[in-house]
């Protein structure tokens, strides 16, 4: 047996982690002078309400000390740990986890910890974790699960569109001039997470409904041979305070590809601090990112 561990940036609901026996380490969000994390959570409704009222949140990664403390607690009961980490292209969390794992294994020769850089974010990381959960539950051992995830993680596709370009400007994803002009002209950026785990703008469309439809067009371009393989795989959609838009995309995915296992969840405060309100992200397995 082994313990599966991941980050709060998977944007999966707490009930998922409890149901599937997954340990979670939490990144922090600072909002209006308060720190929000596992001990002091904030609901998506309250978080996005604060943003709508002008709050500018910031985030902090997991540090090696926090990770080491978590590992020390876990190894009291389980000596084998598989950690699926937030993309190194977006955060230093992966490196912090890796350093902590190396220290723990040096101090405890009977412990084995495998840390995978997911090169994924939000429910993309969540979809990768979900695959690991299902492989574990099928009876695969830790090395088999790790090998599958490592060899297939670049088949995990992320496509996004955002409504609030100013938050993307704050995060360095678009230029300030483009954010201002785009906001005025209702121009919506289309983005994806690339093979280095970085969020990359790809194109622009005018109008919200067109941008949501374009997400499904981008899925069509990437899915390739996974079109039939995916019939038994879930599709994940995350959103920041725009559930109806997420449902619109889900309906288009079902209509075009026939998938029925589509799971929708809120973008949590850590990812949401950088996307703002109105982001919709679509995650699925495909031939290429």
N, C-alpha and C positions, 0 to 999 in steps of 0.2 A: 504493500500500500504506500501511498504518498499523499502529501498535502498540496493542494492547488492554492496558489496565492496570486493576487493581482492588485491593481490600484483602483481607487475610487473613480478615476477618469474613464473607466469602462462605461459609465453612465447607465449601468444596469440597476434595477430597483433593489433595495435592501432584501426584499423577500427572495430574490433570486439567489443571493449569496447564502442565505439561511437554508433554503431548500436544497441547494446543491453542495453544501459543505465546502464553501470557498472562503478562505481568509482574505480580508481586504485591508490594505494600508491606505491611509487617507492623505491626499494633498490638502493644503489649506487655502482658504479664500479670505481676504481681508476686505471688509465692506463697512463703510461709515464708522471706522475706528474699532470695529470688532473682528475677531478671528473666528471663522467658522470651520469646523472639522467634525470628526466623529463624535467628540464629546460635546460639541456645540453646533448641532446641525441647523441648516436653514432650508425651508421648503422652497421648491422652485417658484411657487406663487409669490412668496415674500421677496425672494431674490430678484426676480424680474420686475416686480413692482418697484423695488428700490432703484433699479437701473432706469426704469421709465421715469422716475422722479429725479434723475440726474446723477445718481451715485456712480462712481468710477472704481470698481473693485480691482484688486490686485491679487496675485496668487503666489504661493511658495511651494517648492517641490519637497518631496520626502528627502531627508538627509540621512547619511550613513548611520548616525547614532540611533535614530528612530527605527531604521530598518534592522539594525543589529538587535535592538531590544525586542522587536517583534519576532525575529528568528530565534532568539534565546527562549522566548516563551513557547514557540511552536515546537521546538525540538525536545521539549520535555515529554511530548507525547508522540511525535512523529519525526523520524530521522531523515526522511527523504522529502524534499520540497521542490516543486516546480513553480517558478515565479514567471508570470507573463507580465512584462513591464510596459509602461507608457512609452511611446516612441522617443528614441534618443534624438530625433530630429526636431522635437518640440519641447523637450524638458531634459534636465540633468538627472531626473529620477532613476533612469536605468543604470547610469554609472554609479549612483549612490547605492542602489540595491546590489549591484555587482561587487562593489568594494566590501559591503557588509557581509555578503555571502562568502567571499574569500576569507575574511577574518574568522567567521564562524567555523568554516571548514578547517582552517589551520588550528584552531583551538579545540576542535572536536573531530578527530579523525574518523569517527564512525558516522558522521553526518555527510550527506550529499545534497547539494543545492544546485539546481540548474536554473539559470536566469536567461530568459529569452527577451531580446529587444523586439517587441512586437512590430515596430515601425508603423504603429497604428494609433488611432485616437478615438475617443468617444465610443460609440457602439461598434466601431470597427475593431477596437481592442476587445470590446465585449463579445463580438461575434467570434473572434479568435479564441477567447476564453471559453465560450459556449461549446466550440468544437472540442476543446481539450476536455471539458466536462463529459461530453458524450463519449469520447474515446476512452476516458477513464472508466466510465460506467459500463462500457462494453467489455472491460477486462484487460485493456492495454496497460502495460507497466509504464513507469515514469519515462524511461528512455525511449520507448516506442511513441508515447504521446509527444515528447519533446522533439523527436526526429520528424514527426509528421508536421507539427506546428512550424518548426524551423524551415522545412522544405516547401511549405505551402503558404507561408505568410504573405508572400508577394502576389498571391492569387486573391488576397482579401482587398476588395476594391472599396474606396471611399469617394463619393462625389457630394459636393456641398453647393448650396447657394445661400446668400445672405441678404437680408433686407437693410441692415444697418451698416453702412460702409465706414462710419466713423470709428466703430470699435475695431474693424479690420485695420484701419489706419493706425490706431493706437498700438496694435500688435505688430505693425510693420509689414502687413500683407498688401496694402495698397498705398499709393502716394496720397498726400493730403488733398492735392488738387483734384485727383480722380475721385476721392471720396466725396468732396463737395459737389462736383459736377454730376457724379453718379446719383447722389441723393436727390438733387434738383430734377434731373432728367429721368428718374426712375430706372436707371441702368443697374442691372443686377449681375454681379460677378459669378461665374461658374468656376469652381475650384475642385481640386482633388488632392489626396495625399500621395506623394510619389514614392519611388522605390527607396528613397533615403528617409522616408518617414516625415517629410516636410510638407506643409500646406502650400500648394502652388496654384495661383490664378491661371486659368486656361483660356477663358473667353468671357464675353459679356453679352447679355441679351436685354432687351427693353421690356419691362413689365413683369410683374410678379408671376402671373399664371404661366407665361412663357418660360420663365426660369424653372418653375416646378416641373413642367413638361420636359424641359431640357435635361433634367436629372435622369429621367427614364430613358431619354435618347442616349445619354452617356452610358447608361447601363447596357443598352442594346449594343453599343460600340465595343464594350469591354467583355461581355459575358462569354462570347465564343462557345467553346465546347462545353462549358459549364451550364449551358442553357438546359440540357437534359439532366445533367448531374444534379443541378440545383433543385430539381423537383422534390427532393427529400431534405433539402437544406433550408433553414429559415433565412429570411431577409429582415434586416433591422433598419429602423428609421428613427433618428433622434431629432428633436426640435427644441427651439427656445421660445416658449410662450406662443406657439402657433399650431396648436393641435389640429385644427381643421385643414391647414395646408399639408401637414404630415399625412392626414387621412386621404387627402386628394391624391398625393403621390402613391400611397398604398393601393388605392383603387386602380390607378393607372398601371402599376406593376402587376396586379392580379389580372387586369384586362389584357395586357400585352403578353405576359409570360405564363399566366395560369397559376402562379404561386398563391398558396393560401396561408402558409405559416409566416405571417408578417407581423413583427413585434415593434411597437412604437413606445418610445420612452422620452422623458425630458432630458435635455442637455443639462448636466449638473453645473453647479456654480464655478468650478475650476475652469472647465471648457467654456462655459457661458460668459465668464469674465472677458474672454477674448473674442467671442462672436457677437455679443449683444443680443437683442431681441430680434426674432424673425429669421433665424437660421434653420434650414431644413437639410438634413444629411441622410444619404441613402447608402447602405452597406450591403455587399453581396459578394459571392464568390465568382471569379471570372478568370479568363485567360491572362489578362494583364491589368495593371492598375491604370 
